[in-house]
Amino acid sequence: GVVFDNLLRQISSYFENSGFQLITAIVAALFGTLIIKNILKLVKVGVLASDLDNALVHFVLAIVKYILYLFLILYCMSTLGIPLSGFMSAISALTLAIGIAVKDLIGSVANGLMLVSTHPFKENDYVEIGGIGGTVKELTLMHTVLFTPDNKRIMLPNSKVFGSDIVNFSANEFRRITIPIEVDYDADYVEVQNILLKVANEHPLVCSDPAPSARYNFNEDSAVHYDVKVWCRNEDYWPVTYDLSEQLYMELFKRNVEIPYPQLTVSYRKEDSND
């Protein structure tokens, strides 16, 4: 009826006055979206070809994507004749309201930017962040993604990552391994030291410089403790740790060096009685 006729007249009047601007804005939006997708592909190729770590690629692409789409929206609004000053004021007010509501989210993004600039780790580094250990797989706008050794996927907010102690076990080419060894009190110190050094020096993955060391550490109730310290390449850390521990104890067994176990010696004292 009448309402429908009024609606049609308003639509017709709008197209008569602003139809060209609307069509221009739609075309700009369509072509702009297509152009942005191609730009993102080029940016991705460029980022992957650069020295930037792969874990940061998604982060950089997301930033570029949001900036390009913001410019496209502003251009379309300008084409439609919408005052940008009022829009920017509304956006500012909205941003403030949203910022208060999602301050932790914004903090994660800001801290993500700090992580990109300081790069405390890179893709495939094994790290410990706030006591949580895993291999770095990805850094997004809001999260750092870790894979644990047992293949669990952990997403840590960047705000937590940046505010935590970060231990990067993969940062350096070489690492030192300390293997504690316990022997019986009756074992000869010089013999034990020579055995431990011989085994450590013969391991093919142990570095000769710095040279391995085997030194007395401390005494316990039923054992004497030694520390065997060796250096190896980072990627050989776990193979050397397990292999060398096994070989050290096997050689001690072979040389008849006693490996202690907790025991208690009880002595009785006979007291004379004066009856």
N, C-alpha and C positions, 0 to 999 in steps of 0.2 A: 503494500500500500504506500501510504504517504512517506513513511520512514525510509522504505527502500528507495523510493524516488529521490528523496533528499540525499541519501547516501551516494546514489549514482551521480547526481549533479555535483556533489562535492568532489568525488573522484575525478569526474570529467573536468571540473574546473582546475583541479590540482595538476592534471596532465597537460592542460592547456597552458598553464602558467609555469610549471616546473618539470614538465615531462622530459625535456631535453637534458636537464641537469640530472634527473633520476636515471635516465638511460646511460648517460656518461658515467655516473657513479657506479652503476652495475657493471658496465664494460670495464671500468678501471679496476673494480674489485676482482673480476674474473681474470683479466690479464695480469693484474698485480700479483694475485695468488700464484699464477703459473710462473711469473718471473721470479718470485721469491723462492719457489721450489727449486728452480734451476740455479739460482744464486747459492742456495744452501748446499746443493750438490757440488758446485765449484768450491765453496768454502771447505766442505768436508774433504775434498781431494787435496786442497792446499794445506789443510791442517794435518792430514795424515802424512803428507810429504815433508812436513816441517819436523823440527826437533821436539815438538810438543808431545808429551806422553799420551799414549792411547787412552788411558783412564780419564783424561781431561777432554777428549774429543766431544763427547756428548754435552759436557758443560758449556764449552765454547759455542757449539751449534745452537744450544737452547737460548743462550744470550743473544746471538745474532738473529735468530728466528723471532724472538719477542720484539726486538728493536725494529726489524723490517715490517712486521705486521702492525706495529704501533704507527709507523709512518704512513702505511697504506690506509689505515682507519682515519687518520687525520686528513689525508688527502681527499678521501671520499666524502668526509664531512664538509670539507671546504668546497668541494664541487657542488654539494647539495645546498650550500649557502648557510650552513649551520655555523653560528659564531663560535670560533675556537676559544676565545677568551672565556666565555661562559662555560664551555666544555671543560677547559683546563681547570677552572675554579672548582667545578663539580668533581673532576677527577682528583684534585688535591684533597677536597673534603672527604671523598670516598676512600682515598688512599690512607688518610689519617685514621678514619674509622676502622678500615680493614687492618691497618697496621697495629692498632691497639688490640684488635681481636686475635690477630695471628702473629704476634710479635715473635714468638718462637720460630715460626716458619720463615719470617723475614730474616731473623737472626741466622738461621741455617744457611740461607742464600748468601748473606753477607760473609759468613764464615767460609762458605764454599769459595767465594772470590779470594779470600785470604789464603786458603789452601792452594788455589791455583797459582797465586803470586809467590808463595814461599816454597811450594812443592816439597813437602817433607817426605813424600813417597811417590812412587810411580807404579804403573801397572805391573802386576806379578811380583811386587815386593812383598815379603812376609813381614808383617808389622804386628805390634801389640798396642792397642789403643784403649786406655783406661782398663787394662787387665784382660781385654778381649783380643785374642790372637787370630790371625787369618791372612790370606793372600789377597792383596788389593786387586779387584776386578774392574771397578768403575767408580768414577766420581761424578755424581749428578748435581743438579742445582741445589738439592736439599739433603742428599744422603751420600755417604761413602759406603760402597758395597764390598764386603769381605766374604771370602769362602774359607771356611775352617778346614783343617786337615782331614776331618771326617765328612767333608763335602756339605756342610750346612751353609746356607746363605744368610748373612747377617747384614742388615741395613742400619747404619749408625747415622743419626742426624749430624750434619756438619757442625752445628753448634756444640754438640758434645765432643766431636772429634777435635775441633780447634781448641777446646777448653781442657783437653785431657793430655796426660803425658803420652807421647808417641815414641815407641821404641821401634826403630827400623832395623831388622836383622839382616836385610839384604843390601844395605847402603854401601858397605865396603866390600872390596874384592876378597879379603881374607878375614878369617875368624879364628879365635883361639878356643880350644877345647880343654876343659879340665876334667880329668877322670880320677875320682877318688878310689884308692886301693887300700884294703885292710889286710894286714898280715899278723901272724902270731908274734908274741913277745920274744920267743926264742929264735926268730929268724934273724940272720946276720944282716946288718944294715947295708954294708957294701955290696953283698951278693944281691939283695933285693933291688937296690938301686941300679946295679949293672943289668939285671934281667929286664927291668922296666924300660931302661934306656935302649937296650938292644932291640926289644920288640917295637918300640916307638920309632926308632930310626929305620927299621926295615920295612915299615909300612909304605907302600908306593905312593899314597896320596898325602902323606905327611910332609910338610915343608922342611927343608934342611936349614933354612934361614928365615926367621929365628929357629934355632935348634931346639929339639925337644928337651924337656927337663923333667927330672923325677926327684922330688925332695920330700923329706920327712915333714909332716904337718903337725900332728898332735897325737897324744895318747888317749885311749879310752879304757874302760874297765877291763876289757878282754882283747883289745886289739891296738896295733900301732897303725896310724893313718899316714899314707903317702898321697901326694898329688902328682899325677902325670899331666903335664901341660904340653900341648902340641898346637901347631898352626896348620891350617889347611885352607883351600879355596872355599868360598861360601857355599857353592853348589855341592861340595863334598862333605859338608858338616855332619849330616846324619849318618851316611855310610861309614865315615871314619869313627864317629862316636861309638856305633854299635860294634863294628868290626874290631876296633882296637881294644875295647873293653873285654870282648870275648877272648882275643888273642893274649892279652896280658894275664888273665886268670888261667888260661890253658897252659901258658908257659910256666907260671908259678906252680901249678899242679905237677907239671912234668919235672920240675926241679925239686919236687918234694918240699916246697915251702908251704907251711901250714896256713890255711885260711881259717881264721877264728870264728867262733860262734859264741853267743852269750852264755856264760857259765859262772857258777858261784863256787868258790872253794871254802869249805867249812873246816875249821880246826878246833879240836877240843883241848882244853887245858885242864890238867888234873891238879887240883889244889890239895896241898897237904892239910890235914885236919889235926889239930892239937886237942886230943881227948884227955 
